Amino acid sequence: MEEKEVKTFQFVVVGGGIAGVTCVEQLSSQTPCADVALITAGPHIKAVTNYRQMSRTLEEFDVEEQPSSILQEKFPNLSVIHSAVRSLDTKSHRVQTADGRYFGYNKLCICSGGRPKLLSQDNPHVLGIRDTDSAQEFQKRLSNARRIVVVGNGGIALELVYEVEGCDVIWAVKDKSIGNTFFDAGAAQFLIPSLEADKPAAAAPCKRLRYTTEEPTPEAAQTFTADRHSRGGSSASTESGSALGPDWHQGIILKGSEQVTRRVSVEYQCEVENIFTSKDHLTSSQGTHRHENESWPVYIQLTNGKTFGCDFIVSATGVVPNSEPFINGNTFAVAEDGGLCVDDHMLTSEPDVYAAGDVCTACWEHSPLWQQMRLWTQARQMGWYAGRCMAAHASTQPIELDFCFELFSHVTRFFNYKVVLLGKFNGQGLERDHELLVRCTKGHEYVKVILSRGRMVGAVLIGETDLEETFENLILNQMDLTPYGEDLLNPNIDIEDYFD
């Protein structure tokens, strides 16, 4: 084989998303004399802006798409290479890009993110929403749509069903309640009225006694109708790039062709059985669907026996780690979920190769209060920590696991409510003897804490509760809360002063 010319860098990072860009920023600032390269397929990168540290582990930030030239202007030691990666040879320490060039590295960090798990890869009526291109395509199609079907129960699906107006929305979820990734059934019931136009007035707080098992509450009525007027907005023109950031729907109009009415129908505990065209539907008798006399571009049959016609289907069923281009020809340890296994220094099983963000799986022994979830906050934290580890290892300096991996914490917004998740917020991996305390004020707030042997190990806070820092401290300190009993959530007691 003819030997190609290889340009070698001390540090090479693959991926222009939050993990990759944060890693590059950390490396470039910590090692200003080192040659750093960022390999990214798109002309734009995802940058963290308006970063705010809310508490020891909670953080808020915006994600902004920027031209990569901004990074190069900021860091003179950084080179940005615009190309996808074709292959990686860990033995020779070099990466081949899609345009045929080779780049050597002393240390490499793979931050290639994830790719959508689409219901169908080649059906033109199935749309995944992952990057800015697909979000714009969704906006374009929605403007002419009378009805869409949203399949999935994660963050993208939750945002879509709340934001879309002027369109009939059928929401197919595989679980007994909405938002199963983030909430229990009680929190789901708290949020469901937000699908109605008229928000309920805040009521007096009601407090449930502690209980030891969480039984799903009866499902709310499966159909909600609302008359909404368009809130307007402006269309944002952006280039294709990495995954969308939080609040990706801000600034684009998500309105269908119907002028007033929006209708959301939730189909619980079902998955997709089949997808077929209008022609196939006319020649078959599969299932039942509403508006028998109408013809639709595509039909979707669910495992609950129902079939719906619609203008298009949104596949919002999560992502899988985008690790394939790097695995071929190498001997990476790969986790069950397809992610590259990394240790507590973000190192893979291949020498001098690190990984961060959605592409990796944290395979070290976790803190009892932390778990990996492929979220923007963890992409930023992992990229930042990976950059620190690479710089420390290059100078043979010791480095300890960052404190952000001590406690799981995430803040976001769903259905226009602030949502804070702390620790084992859904009782993940806990023994059955854990206890729950819940306080719910309809239309205002939902507070749930998880206690194990009298110590707080997790919390869900929906609404402007102002309890996140207090609860974070109680979880980290592992204080015995048994003496406080149900007063822990007594709305008449200022809990912040209680534990000041």
Secondary structure by P-SEA (a helix, b strand, c coil): ccccbbbbbcbbbccccaaaaaaaaaaaaacccbbbbbbbcccbbbbbcccccccccbbbbbbbbbcaaaaaaacccbbbbccccccccccccccccccbbbbbbcbbbbcbbbbbbccccccccccccccaaaaaaaaaaaaaccbbbbccccaaaaaaaaccccbbbbbbbcccccccccccaaaaaaacccccccccccccbbbbccccccccccccccbbbbbccccbbbbbbbccccccccccccccccccccccbbbbbbbccccccccccaaaaaaccccccccccccccccccccccbbbbccbbbbcccccccccccccccccccccccccccccccccccccbbbbcccccccccccccccccccaaaaaaaaaaaaaaaaaaaacccccccccccbbbbbbccccbbbbbccccccccccccbbbbbbbccccbbbbbbbcccccccccccccccaaaaaaaaaaaccccccccccccccccccccccc
